[in-house]
Amino acid sequence: MSLNILEVGAALVFKDRKFLITQRKPEDSFGGYWELPGGKKEPTESLEECVVRELREELDIEVEIRHFFRILTYHYPQRSVRLNIFFCSHKSGEPKAIECQAFAWVSPPDLLQYKFPDADQSLIAELSQRDDWDAYLENQKYPHEYLEGIRLFNAGDYFECHEMLEDMWHPAEGQERLHYQGLIQAAIALEHFRKGNWTGAMGLYEKACEKWAQLPPQYMGVDLKWLKEKLDVFFGQVQKAGPVGMRGVDMGLVPKITLPE
């Protein structure tokens, strides 16, 4: 993970089946483009505090954090930006364009009519698919952070996957704790492989297998038996190749975990 990374908090403010979006000022980078409201996290605040403060400063409204939603990382020549998105409710205040050119309340399907940066297109396409986001997120069977950890694993963002699931692992107990820990260790094993650390990769994968051996074949919506079989193939080749030849092992053998429903 790059050390030169900018942490940004952003809000999905949903009210009356519409999202609140803002337009960048002409003099800003991506001037005239639309975006989710939010801004840079200060060193002394949490991401949740950042979102609340930014919307107060940018639009003069108060919001309440309801759910974590998504992490998106953008890599630019100068630095990387990590966008931490939270689903929020509108508590009070009428929006004012204080630190933006304009704002709009937009129904999900109509988001596609607004000009967002290319990096946001997949997110906007996802948001446009339904207009019951509040009910949908309230009724999800599994924690939002857990689902995001799996998305990060599938995207190859293994360190970020570890960070996301670690916050859930610490307070968890019993089988749930073992499950989070196994996924974390598998993700870090893959990160070690990517960095050329054969010993770290094999050691962490062995620890992940120890956790999975204590769990049912399917747990929290994940087919652990299938996942281990697929990863056994990959790490079997890593073990056989050894520290010198490990670079020749194809990371395309790493499976994608089906997102639990």
N, C-alpha and C positions, 0 to 999 in steps of 0.2 A: 504494500500500500504506500502511495506517495506521501511523504511528509508535508509537501506543499499543497495542502488540501484546505479548501474553504468550506466550513460547515454553514449551511443555510437552512433555516426553518421556513416552511411554507404551509399555507392553510387551504384546505378544501372547505370553504364556508358554504354550507348547504341550507337553504331556506325556501320553503314553498316550492320544492322540487326544482330549484335553480341554484347554480354555483355563482359565487362572486369572483370575478376576474378583474385584473387591472391592466392598464396599458402603460408601457414605459414611455418616459419623456423623450422627445426627439434627440436630446443631447446624450442620452444614456446609450450604453452598448445595447444592440438590438432595439434601437429607438423605434417606437411605433408598434412594436410587437406586443402581443398580449401574454399574460403570465398569471400564475397563482400569486396572490399577495403574500409577502413575507420578506425576509432579509437575512443579513449576516448575523450569526450568533456571536455574542460578546463572550469573552473568556470567563466571566464570573457568573453566567446564567446557564440554565438548562435550555434544551431545545424547545421545550414547552413554554418556558418563560420568554424565550426569544420570539416565538410566534405571537403570543399575546401582546408583547411590547410592540412588535413591528406593525401589527394591525391597528394598534392604538395610534402610533405615530404616522402611519401611512394613510389611514382612512378614518381615524377618529371613531373607531368602533371597539366594543368589547366583545370578545369571543370566549367560548369555553371549549377546551380540548376534550374531545369525546373518545377518539381512538387514534392510535398510530395507524398510518395507512401504507406508506411506501418509502423506500430509499432509492434514489436515482443518482448515479455518479456520472458526471460529465468530465471528459478529459480534454483540456484545451492546451495549446502550446505553452502558455505561461504557468498554468497550475490546473489542478483538478477541483471541481466543485461537487460537493455532496449535498443533494437536496433531500431533506428529511421532511416528509409530508404528513400532516396531521389532519384528520377529519374533525371539523369544528362546528359548533352551533353558534348562531348569532345571538348574543345576550342583549345588547343595547346599543343605541346610537345609530344615526343615519349616516351612511358612508359619505365622505367628502374626499375629493381628489386633492389631497395635501401633498403627498410625495409621489404622485403618479400623474400621468396626463389625463386619464379618464378611468372610470370603472363601469362595470355592467353586471347585471344579474342575468344569467343565461341558462336556459334549459339544456340538459345534457346533449340532446341531438344537435342543437344549434351551435355547440362549441366548435364544430367542424367548419363553421363559416368564418371563424376568427383566425387571424394570422399569429400562430405561435412559432417559436424557434423550432428548427428541425429536430433538435434533441428531445423536445416535448411531444412529438407527434404520436408515439406509441401510447403515452399516458392519456393524451386527449382522446385518442381513438377508444381506449378502454372506458374512459369516463362517459363517453357519448352513448354507450351501449344500453344504459338503463337509467330510469328516472326515479328509482326507489332506493337510492343509496343509503339513506338513514336506516330504513327497515332492513335492508340487505346486510349491512354491517352489524347491526344489533343482533341479528339472528344467526351469525356465523357460528359454527360448532366449535371451531378452534381459535385460539388467540391470534390476533392479527400479526403480532411479532413472530410467532411460530411460522405462520404462512410466509411471511417476508423472509425469514431465515432460509426456508426452502427455496424461494425464488432466487435469493442471492447465491445459494449453492448451485442452482441450475445455470446461473449466469456466469459461473466461474469466479465470483467475488467471494472467495473462501474466507479471507480474513474478516470481511464485513459480515459474513454469515456467522462466524464465531462471535463477533461483537454483539450481534443481534440476539443470538440464542443464549449468550452468557448471562445477560440480564434476567432471563427466565430460569436458567439453571440454578442460580444461587438460592432463590427462595423455594424451589420445587423440592418435592419429597418423593420417596419410593420409586416406582417404575417411571414416573414422569421425569424425575431427576436423571435417572439412568438414560432415558431416551434422548433428552437434550444433550447430555454429556457425550453420548455416542456420536450424535450428529456433529457436535463441535469437534471432537477428536478426528473424525473422518475428514472434515473440512480442513483442519490444520494439517493433517497428513498430506492432503493434496497441495496445500500451500507450500509445505516443505519440499514436496516433489518438484514443484514449479521453480523453487529456488535452488534446486540441485542438492538438497540435504537428504541423502539416501537414508541415513540412520534415523533422522527425525521422522521421515515419511513412514518408514516401516514400523518404528516404535509406536507412533501415534495410531497407526491403523490397527496394530495389535491390541491397543487399549480400547479402541472403538469396538472391535470384535468381542472383547471381554464383556462390554456393556450389553451388546446385542444378544449374547448368549444367555443373559438373564431376563430377556424380554420375550413376549409372544411373537410369533412369526409376523403378525400384523399388529401395529400399535399406533394409535393416534392418526389413523388414516394412511399410514405408510407401510408398504409391503417390505418389511425389514429382511425377510428371507430372500426376496428377489434382489434387493439393494446389495446385500452382502455377497450374493452369488456374482453379481456384475462387478463389484469392486474387488472381489477375490481374483477375478481374471486380470484386472488392471494391475493390482499390487503383486500378483504372482509374476507378471512379466517384469515389474520393477525389481522384485527380489532376484529374479534370474539374471537380469541385466547387470545388477550390482552398481556401485557408485560411479564407475567409469562409463558404463553403457546406458545408464538410466535415461539420458537425454533422447535416446532413440525410441523410447516407449511412447506410443500414440495416446495423447490425452483424449482423443475421440472415443476411447474405450470407457471413459468415465460416464456413468449413466445419469440421466435426468430423472429426478424424483417426481412422480405424478403428484400434483398438488392435491392435498386432502380436501374433501368436500364436506 
